[in-house]
Structures are given as structure tokens and as C-alpha cells.
Amino acid sequence: MIKKAILNIILPGLFIGLADGQEIVTGLQTNLLVKNAGSAYTESKSLADDTLALPFFDDFSGEYIFPDSRKWSDNFVFINNTYSDKQITSGIATFDALDSTGSLYEEASSVTFEADHLTSRPINLDFPASDNIWLSFHYQMPESQDL
């Protein structure tokens, strides 16, 4: 009787340990919006070669998924209004480890690797040293499951 009770407890426990039916959370592998709009950014990129004047402001609130090519020289971030729950304006630039074509970087791994960046067009900083020029931005830490 005791042997039967032990088998009824231990045997199912072994099979449960071997079963693989749990959900797992994984990061983004692709962004179809960026993939489908990939050429839209390069077409307008050449239109903006001027130096930016101060004040320089961008709250990413437009109807585009790439950074405004009149202000930014690359498109390695995803512009949206859905990836944040604490944004201070209607738009955000998301550094999501997906390249400018919407795919996960080839060198992506669990160790540190170079990924998204956002570079402004040249900014005219020809001002006297007495002028106070400063940079301000808002940053939201990723949730623990996104790290």
C-alpha cells in the first residue's frame, strides 16, 4: 500500500518535471511596421542637410515611425505612442534592439552588443560660452521582463 502511494506521488512528479508546456516571455524578433516602411526614410533623408538651429525640440508626436529626417541623421529607433505607459507626450522613440529594417540585430545575444542609437543632424553651437546650452530628455527604464 505504501509502495503504491509513493508511486502515485513520485511518478507523476517526474513526468511533470519533464513536461514543457509553460509560457515564456521573449523579446521582439521583428517589427512589421518598420519592415514594410523601410524605404520611406531613405527617400526623404537627402532632403535635410542643413545645420539645426537652437532651440531644438522633438517630442516624437508626429504620424511617422522613423525619426524626422530634418532633425535626425539615422533611423535606428522606432517612433510610436504605444510602447510606453508613462510617456510625458504623445510620442516616444523606442530603443528596441531591432535594426532599421525591423529585424533583430544579427549580433543580438544575451551579452552586451551595440544596437539602437539616435543621432541628431549637426546643431549650430556657435554661441558665447556665457550662454547656457543644455540637453533635456525623459527616459523610462524597461520592465524587468524586457531586460
C-alpha positions, 0 to 999 in steps of 0.5 A: 500500500505504501509502495503504491502511494509513493508511486502515485506521488513520485511518478507523476512528479517526474513526468511533470518535471519533464513536461514543457508546456509553460509560457515564456516571455521573449523579446521582439524578433521583428517589427512589421511596421518598420519592415514594410516602411523601410524605404520611406526614410531613405527617400526623404533623408537627402532632403535635410542637410542643413545645420539645426538651429537652437532651440531644438525640440522633438517630442516624437508626436508626429504620424511617422515611425522613423525619426524626422529626417530634418532633425535626425541623421539615422533611423535606428529607433522606432517612433510610436505612442504605444510602447510606453505607459508613462510617456510625458507626450504623445510620442516616444522613440523606442530603443528596441534592439531591432535594426532599421529594417525591423529585424533583430540585430544579427549580433543580438545575444544575451551579452552586451552588443551595440544596437539602437542609437539616435543621432541628431543632424549637426546643431549650430553651437556657435554661441558665447560660452556665457550662454547656457546650452543644455540637453533635456530628455525623459527616459523610462527604464524597461520592465524587468521582463524586457531586460 
